[in-house]
Amino acid sequence: MVRAYPLAILIWHEIVNDMIGGVPVVVTFCPLCHAGLAFERTLDGTVHEFGVTGNLRFLDLVMYDRQTESWWQQATGEAIVGELTGSKLVFLPTQIVSIADFGAAYPGGEVLSRDTGVERPYGQNPYPGYDRANYRGFKYANEVDGRLAAKERVVTLDLDGEPLAIPYAELEVEGVIEVGSGPTLVIVVWRPGATSALEIDQIDRGRDVGATGVFVPVADGRRLTFRPANAGDAAMTDKETGSTWSVTGRALTGPLAGNQLAPVLHGDFFWFAWASFEPDTRIWGQAGASATP
C-alpha cells in the first residue's frame, strides 16, 4: 500500500495519524523547516496518537502524544519533555514529490482527501513569502550556520555515521549523484516538477523547486549506475539496461519495469533547521564531503 499526503492539507494540520499495511504511523510536516517526516507510532508495545503542541524549538514542530502528553521533537523523533523523555520513534522513509510523479509511479496509490471534516482553505499557503530570505514573520534566535543560505533546501542523510547535506541547487545541476562507497553506496536524485508550498498564497502556483529521492542502486540482484533522464515521467535511466526510473525509485519502462529501488532514510529541510540539530554536518561539494564519480 502506497499513500500520499498533500502539503495543501498538511500545511494546515501538520500531523496525520494513520494505519498503513496494519502499521500505525504518524505523518508530519513542519512548514517552517520544510520537513516532511514519518514515524511508527508504536513504542514499547503502546500505540500512541500525536497532536501539535503549538510550540516550536529551533522553529521546528513540537508534537505531543495523547497517551502520556510527552513532547516530541519532529526533526529528531525524540521525546524532549515528559515521562517518555529520551525515547525515540522509528523513522519511516518519506519523500516530497509532485502528485503527478506519485501518480505516474503508483497509479493505484491512495491520496489523502480534503474531506477531513474540518473547514480549512486547503490549497492556500498561510505563510506567503516565507521562502524569501528576508521574510520577517518568524524570528530565528540562534546563530545560523553560514556555510549555506538559511533557507537553502537540502537533502539530509546519515552516511557511515556522519550527517551529510546535499543542496538542491547542486542536485539540480547534477541530476543524479552517488555518495558513499561499498555497502553504504546510495544514489540521490533530483527532478523538476514539485512546487514550493511556501512561496505565494496559492500552493500550486509556487515556483518549481523540484523533488528528491535517495535509494540503494540495486535492482533484480544487480548493481546499477544512473544518469539523468529529463523526459516524460522519468527522472533517471540506468546505464546497464536502459530502463527509465521515476523520482520515487520505481522503474517505469525497459527490462526492469516494475522494479522498486530500496528507499534510504533521509530528510528534506531548510538548511538553518537541519544545521540547528546537526551542526557537524558535512556539505556535499564542500571540503570534507565526498562522492563517487
N, C-alpha and C positions, 0 to 999 in steps of 0.2 A: 504494500500500500504506500502510495506517494501522495503527499499533500502540500499545498501551497497556502501561504497566509499573506494576503496582500498588505503592503505597507499602508495602503489607503485606510485599512482598518486598524492595523497595529499601531500606527502613529497616534491614534486616539486612545486605545486601550492598553497598549504596551505589553500585555500578558494574555496568553491563551492557555488554559488548562485543557488537555486533550488526551485521548487514547489512540495510539497508532499501533495496529497489529497486536492489540492486547497489552501494550506497554504504556503506562501512564507517563505523559510528557508535559513539559511546560515550554511554550514557545514565547520568546521575549524579544522586544525591540526597544532600544533606548534611542530616541530621536537625537538627543543632544550629543551622543557619542557615535551615532551611526552604527550601532552594534546590534546585529540580529543573532541571537544565540538560543540554543535549545538544550534542555536537560531532561534526564529521567527524574520523575517526581517521587520515586520510592527511595526511602532512606532507612536502613536498618529494619526493613520489613513493613514500614509505615508509609502509606501513600499520602503525600502532602498536596495541599492545594494552595496556590500562590496568588497574592494580590500586590497592588502597588502601595507603598507606604506614603508616597508623596514627597519623600526626602531624596536628596542627591548626595553623593560623595564623589568628588572629582568630576562633578556634573554627570555621573553615571547613575542609572536607575538603581534604587534600593528597594528590593522586594520584601515581602514577609510571608511566612506560611501561616495558614489559618489554624493549624493544629497546635502550635506552640507559641505563635506570634514572634518567633525569632526573625531578625532582619538578615537579609541576604544581599550580597553584592552581585549585581548581574554580570559584570565583566569577568569575575573570577569564579562565580558559582559557590562562594564560600559564605557561611553564616558569620556575621560580624557582631551581632548583638543578640542576647537571649540565651536560653538553655542549650541551644544547638551550636553556639559559637565554636568555630573551628571545624565544624563539619563541612564537607564539600559534596556538591551534587556532581553526578556523572554527566559530562558533556556529550551531546549528540551532534553528528555532522549536519551543518546547515549551509545554505547559500542564499545570497540575494541576487536574483536573476529576474529578467523580464517575464511577464506572463506568457509572451509569445514563445520564448525559449523553453519555458516549462511545458507548454502545450505541445511543442514540436517533439520534445524528448519523451513526454509521458501523456499521450493523447487520452488515456483513461484516468489520469490523475485527478484528484479532488481539490477544489479550491474553496476556502472559507467564504461563506456567503455574507453579504452585507445585511442580511436579515438577522441581526444579532439580538433583537428585542430591545435595543437601546437606540434612542434618537441621537445621531451624530452626523455632521456634514461630511460623510465619507467621500474621499477624493480631494478634499481641501487640505491644505497644509496649514496647521495652526502656528507654524514658525516661519512665515515667509521672510526670505532674506537671510536665514540662519547660515546658509552655505558661505556667505560673504565673510571675509577675514575681519572686517570692521563691524560686524553685527554687534549691537550693544544690548541686546535683550537679556543676556546672561553673562555674568562676570565670572571669570575663572581666576580664583585667588592664588593658585600655585604658579610657580615659575614654569614656563613652557620650554621643553627641550627644543632648542633652536636648530637642530640638525635638519628638520623638515618644517614646512609651514604648519601651523597648528591644526588646520583643517584639511591637510593633505590626506586623502583616502589611502589606506594601506591595507594589504593582506598580511595577517599575522599568523605565525605558526611556531611550534616548538620543533627545533631541528637539533637532534642529538643533545637534548637537554638545554639548549640555548634558544632564547626567543629571537626570532627574525621577523623583520618587517620589510615588505616589498611595496614600494609606492605604485599606485595605479598608473601614474604618469610614465613610469618605466615599463610597466606591463603593456600599456597601450602601444609603445614603440616596438617591443619585442614580440608581443602576441602570445608566445608560449616560452617559458623558461624551465630549465631543470635546476633544482637545488639539492644539496646533499650529495651523498655518494653511497655506493654499495646498497645494503638493505634499507637504508633510510632515504634513498633517492626518491624524489617526488617531482611532479610537474605542476606548475602554476600557470593557468590560462586566463586570458582576458578577452572579452568580446564586447563590441558596442551593442547598444540597444536598450539598456536599463536607464531610466531617467532618475534624476535627483528628486527625492521626496521632500527636500528641504530648501529648495531654491525660491520658487514663486508660489502664489496662492493655490494654483491647481497642480497637483502632483504629476499628472500625466503630461503636463506641458513643460516640465523641467528639462534642463539640458541633459544631454546624454553623458552619463559618467561611466557607463559600461558595467559589466558583471564579471565576476571571477570564480574560479574553481581550483581546488587543489586535490590531486589524485596520485595514486600509485600507478605508474605507467606499465602495467602488466594486464594482459587480457588473453584469454584462451591459453594460458600457460606460457606465454612468450612476452619477453621484454620489448616494449615499443618505444620508438622515438617519434617526436611530433614536430610539425611545423604549422604556422597559422594557415587557416583556410577561411578567408572572409567572404564566403559566397553562400547564399541561401541561408539555411538554418545552421550550417556548420561553423564551429569555432576553430577546429584544427583537423589535420589529416595525419595519419600515421604513415611513416616512410616505408614500413615493411609491407603493408598490404594495400595502401591507398584508401583505406576506409576513412570516412569522414565522421567526426565526433562533435557532439554538442558541448556547450559550456558546462552542462551538467555531467559530463563524462560518459555519455551514452553514445554508442556507435549508431549512426543514422543510416549510412549506406556502405556498400562494399562487403568484402568477405566476412568482416566481423560485426555486421549489422546486428543489433540487439544486445551486444555485449555491454556490460557496465563496468567502468573502472572503479576501483575501491576508493571512496572518498577519504580524505585526510582531514582530521580536525583542524580547523583554522577559524580565524575571525576576520571581519571587515570593520575597521574602526577609523575614526578620525585620529590622526597621529597624536594630538595632545592627550587624548583619553588613554590610548594604549600605553604611551610613554609614562603616564602617571602611575600605572600599575607595574610596568616592566621597564624601568629606567635603563637597564643594561642591555636593551635590545640592540642587536646589530641591524644595520640597514643595508639591504641588497644594493650593490652598486657603489657603496662607500667602502672605505678602507676597513678591512677586517671581516667583510661579508663576502662569501664566495659562492660561485655557482659553476656547474659544469658547462662546457661549451655547448 
